[in-house]
Amino acid sequence: MSRAISVGKNAIRQCYPNPMVGCVIVCNNKIISEGFTSPFGGPHAEVQAMGKVSDKGLLRKATLYVTLEPCAHYGNTPPCANHIVSLGIPRVVIGILDPNPKVSGKGVAILESAGIQVIQGVLAASCHFHHRRFLSLQNKQRPYIILKWAQSADAYMAPPRKNRTSYWISSPLSKQRVHKWRTEEHAVLIGAHTLVDDAPRLDARLWSGTSPIPIYIDRDLSLPQTAPLFSLHKKIICITDLSVIPQKGDQNITYLPIDFKKPLAKQIANALFLEGISSVIVEGGAKTLSIFIQENIWDEARIFHSKNTLGTGLKAVALSGRCIEKETIEQDLLHYIKPHFDL
């Protein structure tokens, strides 16, 4: 199952809106095939893995390991559970059940009714984390939300505005790590001040992969569209006030209206869910991060702690959570934080 999780990671950012399932087939204690979810519309992980086995007779004495319950409904492809039955696989090991009402428990029922031995819950916690974006969409009806920032040893997020363009708190390798993360998530979100002060690109130029969709907040559509991101990305999302009606039809900008007189984070998360966004990295600034923290609309925080001091500037936001992992990157200490409310 651990290997199936590793294999499933190959589908990241490629298979949406399907989950990035990994599958491993074992016969006589040897892996004879592996598969992961194809880009949307293509074969699922189980079909990929079974299709690679040239001697189909081996499948009749094999065990199929899969990170998520095989599907049980017709979509762009036939049900995987039926295909497993048709090839005579006698044993299936499942990481977690699929929460989608079209599947949940039904895939297992198809397998068991055909006499297949089904074992559930193997490395369930690891499979749950692997499928965290898909599970957030299904269970919470919102994207998986990651908060990210860097802070100095004296807890500042940024120097005074006049010095910001020439100073980086975190190390070059930490910056590269952020670009790697961007290739793994669907979108990246910033607030109005970050857009104006930092003129960001919000791409993944320091890592190989697909850049995320940039999202920025512009309540009254007064911000200049001069940052490099406006010319770099084919799709951009602007969160704006519902009382504002865009007068210009920017071909690459999608406007999502919300009510700025009400709490924002839940509205933003809901608007992005309806737009089909599966995961978001919130990269700042402090005000934007704070609205998600105050409303408990976040799933994970990644905080770079630098050994450098600033002495003055923008104070870092306060966050309550439990540290699940620490990692040293050059002179930085990276903390991975999970919320207390999500135990």
C-alpha positions in Angstrom: 0.0 0.0 0.0 2.9 2.3 0.7 4.1 1.7 -2.8 0.6 2.4 -4.2 0.7 5.8 -2.5 4.0 6.6 -4.0 2.8 5.5 -7.5 -0.4 7.6 -7.0 1.7 10.8 -6.6 2.5 10.6 -10.3 -1.0 11.8 -11.0 -0.8 15.0 -9.0 -2.2 18.0 -10.9 -2.9 15.8 -13.9 -6.0 13.8 -13.1 -8.3 16.5 -11.6 -11.2 16.3 -10.8 -10.6 12.6 -10.2 -8.5 11.6 -7.2 -4.9 10.6 -7.7 -5.3 6.9 -7.0 -2.3 4.6 -7.0 -2.6 0.8 -7.6 -0.1 -2.1 -7.2 -0.8 -5.7 -8.3 1.2 -8.4 -6.5 1.5 -12.1 -7.5 3.6 -14.7 -5.7 5.0 -11.9 -3.4 6.2 -9.9 -6.4 4.9 -6.7 -7.9 3.8 -7.5 -11.4 2.2 -4.2 -12.3 1.5 -0.6 -11.2 -0.8 2.2 -12.3 -2.1 5.6 -11.4 -5.0 7.8 -12.5 -4.8 9.1 -16.0 -5.6 12.6 -17.0 -9.4 13.2 -16.8 -11.3 11.0 -19.1 -8.7 8.3 -19.3 -8.3 5.0 -17.5 -8.3 4.9 -13.7 -5.4 3.5 -11.7 -6.8 -0.1 -11.4 -7.5 -0.3 -15.1 -4.0 1.0 -15.9 -2.4 -1.5 -13.7 -4.4 -4.5 -14.9 -4.0 -3.5 -18.5 -0.2 -3.7 -18.2 -0.3 -7.4 -17.2 0.3 -9.4 -20.4 -0.4 -12.8 -18.9 -4.0 -12.3 -17.6 -3.8 -15.7 -16.0 -1.6 -14.2 -13.3 -4.4 -11.9 -12.2 -6.5 -14.9 -11.1 -4.0 -15.5 -8.3 -3.0 -11.9 -7.6 -3.8 -9.3 -4.9 -4.6 -5.8 -6.0 -3.7 -2.9 -3.7 -5.4 0.4 -4.2 -5.3 3.6 -2.2 -9.0 4.4 -2.7 -12.1 2.2 -3.1 -12.6 1.2 -6.8 -15.4 3.2 -8.5 -18.8 1.6 -9.0 -20.5 4.0 -11.4 -20.3 4.9 -15.1 -18.7 8.2 -15.9 -16.2 8.8 -18.6 -15.1 5.2 -18.0 -16.9 2.0 -16.9 -16.7 1.0 -13.2 -13.3 -0.2 -12.0 -15.0 -2.6 -9.6 -16.7 -4.5 -12.5 -13.5 -4.7 -14.4 -11.7 -6.2 -11.4 -14.4 -8.8 -11.2 -14.3 -9.6 -14.9 -10.6 -10.4 -14.7 -11.0 -12.7 -11.8 -8.7 -11.1 -9.2 -9.4 -13.0 -6.0 -8.2 -10.4 -3.4 -8.4 -6.6 -3.2 -6.8 -4.5 -0.4 -8.2 -0.9 -0.1 -6.7 2.0 1.7 -9.8 4.1 2.3 -13.4 4.1 1.1 -14.5 6.7 -1.4 -16.8 9.3 0.2 -18.4 10.1 -3.1 -22.1 9.0 -2.6 -21.9 7.4 -6.1 -19.1 5.1 -4.9 -19.0 4.9 -1.1 -19.3 1.2 -0.1 -20.7 0.3 -3.5 -17.4 -0.6 -5.0 -16.7 -2.9 -2.1 -20.2 -4.4 -2.4 -19.6 -5.3 -6.1 -16.3 -7.0 -5.3 -17.6 -9.0 -2.3 -20.8 -10.1 -4.1 -18.5 -11.6 -6.7 -16.7 -13.6 -4.0 -13.6 -11.4 -3.9 -11.9 -11.1 -0.6 -11.8 -7.4 0.4 -9.5 -6.0 3.1 -10.1 -2.3 4.1 -8.3 0.3 6.1 -4.7 -0.6 5.3 -2.5 2.4 5.9 -5.7 4.4 6.1 -4.1 7.5 7.7 -1.5 7.7 5.0 -4.1 7.2 2.3 -6.3 9.8 3.8 -3.4 12.3 3.7 -2.5 11.3 0.2 -6.1 12.0 -0.9 -6.5 15.1 1.2 -7.4 17.4 -1.6 -10.1 15.1 -3.0 -11.5 14.4 0.5 -11.7 18.1 1.2 -13.8 18.6 -1.9 -16.0 15.7 -1.0 -16.4 16.1 2.7 -16.0 19.9 3.3 -17.2 21.2 0.0 -14.2 23.5 -0.4 -10.6 23.3 -1.6 -7.8 22.0 0.6 -6.2 25.2 2.0 -2.6 25.6 2.9 -1.3 28.7 4.6 2.3 29.7 3.9 4.6 32.4 5.1 8.2 33.1 6.2 9.1 35.0 9.4 12.3 36.3 10.9 13.7 35.2 14.3 12.0 38.3 15.9 8.6 37.3 14.3 8.4 39.8 11.4 6.9 38.7 8.0 8.4 41.5 6.0 10.6 44.6 6.4 9.2 48.1 6.0 7.6 48.7 2.6 10.5 50.7 1.2 12.9 47.8 1.6 10.7 44.9 0.6 11.7 44.5 -3.0 15.3 44.0 -2.1 15.0 41.6 0.9 14.1 37.9 1.2 13.5 36.5 4.7 13.9 32.8 3.7 16.8 31.2 1.9 17.1 30.5 -1.8 16.4 26.7 -1.2 13.3 27.6 0.8 12.1 29.8 -2.1 12.7 26.8 -4.5 10.7 24.6 -2.1 7.7 27.0 -2.4 7.9 26.8 -6.2 7.8 23.0 -5.9 4.7 23.3 -3.8 3.1 25.5 -6.4 3.4 22.7 -9.0 1.5 20.4 -6.6 -1.5 22.7 -5.9 -4.3 24.0 -8.1 -4.1 27.7 -7.2 -2.2 30.3 -5.1 -4.0 33.2 -3.4 -2.7 36.6 -2.4 -4.3 39.8 -1.0 -4.3 43.3 -2.4 -1.3 44.6 -0.5 0.9 41.7 -1.6 -0.1 42.3 -5.2 0.8 46.0 -5.1 3.9 45.8 -2.8 5.6 42.7 -4.2 4.5 42.7 -7.9 4.6 38.8 -7.8 4.7 36.3 -10.7 3.1 33.5 -8.7 4.6 30.9 -11.1 6.9 27.9 -10.6 9.9 29.0 -12.5 12.4 27.5 -10.0 10.9 24.0 -10.3 9.7 21.8 -13.2 6.0 21.5 -13.4 2.7 23.4 -14.0 2.3 26.8 -12.4 -0.9 27.2 -10.2 -3.8 29.5 -11.1 -3.1 32.9 -9.5 -5.9 34.3 -7.3 -5.9 37.9 -5.9 -8.3 40.0 -3.9 -9.4 43.3 -5.3 -12.5 44.5 -3.5 -13.4 47.5 -5.7 -11.3 46.6 -8.8 -9.0 49.6 -8.2 -5.7 47.8 -8.3 -3.5 48.3 -11.4 -2.9 45.1 -13.4 0.8 45.8 -13.8 2.2 42.8 -11.9 4.0 40.2 -14.0 1.4 37.6 -13.2 -1.1 39.3 -15.5 0.9 38.6 -18.6 2.3 35.2 -17.5 -0.9 33.2 -16.8 -3.7 32.1 -19.1 -6.2 32.1 -16.3 -6.4 34.4 -13.3 -9.1 34.7 -10.6 -10.1 37.9 -9.0 -12.1 37.9 -5.7 -14.1 41.1 -5.7 -17.2 42.7 -4.0 -20.5 41.5 -5.3 -21.5 45.2 -5.6 -18.9 45.7 -8.2 -19.6 44.7 -11.8 -16.5 44.4 -14.0 -16.8 46.8 -16.9 -14.0 45.3 -18.9 -13.9 41.8 -20.3 -10.4 40.7 -19.5 -10.0 37.4 -21.4 -7.8 35.7 -18.8 -9.5 37.0 -15.6 -12.4 35.3 -14.0 -14.2 37.5 -11.4 -15.8 35.8 -8.4 -18.0 38.2 -6.4 -18.5 37.9 -2.6 -20.0 40.1 0.1 -17.2 42.0 1.8 -19.6 43.0 4.6 -19.6 39.4 5.8 -16.8 37.1 6.9 -14.6 36.5 3.9 -12.8 33.2 4.2 -15.8 30.9 4.0 -17.2 32.9 1.1 -13.8 32.7 -0.8 -13.5 29.0 -0.2 -17.1 28.4 -1.4 -16.6 30.5 -4.5 -13.4 28.6 -5.4 -15.1 25.3 -4.8 -17.9 26.3 -7.3 -15.1 27.4 -9.7 -13.7 23.9 -9.5 -10.5 24.7 -7.5 -9.2 21.7 -5.6 -6.4 23.2 -3.5 -5.1 26.6 -2.7 -1.8 27.9 -1.2 -2.5 31.2 0.7 0.7 33.1 0.4 -0.2 36.4 2.0 -0.1 38.9 3.1 -0.8 39.1 6.8 -4.4 40.4 6.5 -5.3 37.7 4.0 -3.8 34.9 6.1 -5.5 36.2 9.2 -9.0 36.0 7.7 -8.5 32.2 7.1 -7.0 31.7 10.5 -9.8 33.7 12.3 -12.5 31.7 10.6 -10.8 28.3 11.0 -10.8 27.8 7.2 -7.5 26.1 6.7 -6.1 22.6 6.6 -2.3 23.0 6.9 0.2 25.7 7.5 3.9 25.8 6.4 6.0 28.4 8.2 9.6 29.1 7.4 11.5 30.4 10.5 14.6 32.3 9.6 17.6 32.9 11.9 17.8 36.4 10.6 16.3 39.4 12.5 14.5 42.4 11.1 13.9 44.6 14.1 11.0 46.3 12.5 8.4 45.8 9.7 5.2 43.7 9.4 4.6 41.5 12.3 3.9 37.8 11.6 0.4 36.5 12.1 -0.5 34.4 15.1 -1.5 30.8 14.6 -2.6 28.1 17.0 -2.0 24.5 15.9 0.1 21.4 16.4 3.4 21.0 14.7 3.5 17.6 13.0 6.9 17.9 11.3 10.0 20.1 11.3 12.6 20.3 8.5 15.9 22.3 8.2 16.5 24.0 4.8 19.8 25.9 4.8 19.5 28.4 7.7 15.7 28.1 7.9 13.5 25.8 10.0 10.3 24.8 8.3 7.4 23.9 10.5 4.4 22.0 9.2 1.3 22.8 11.3 -2.1 21.2 11.5 -5.1 22.9 13.2 -6.3 21.8 16.6 -9.9 21.8 15.3 -9.1 19.1 12.8 -8.1 16.2 15.1 
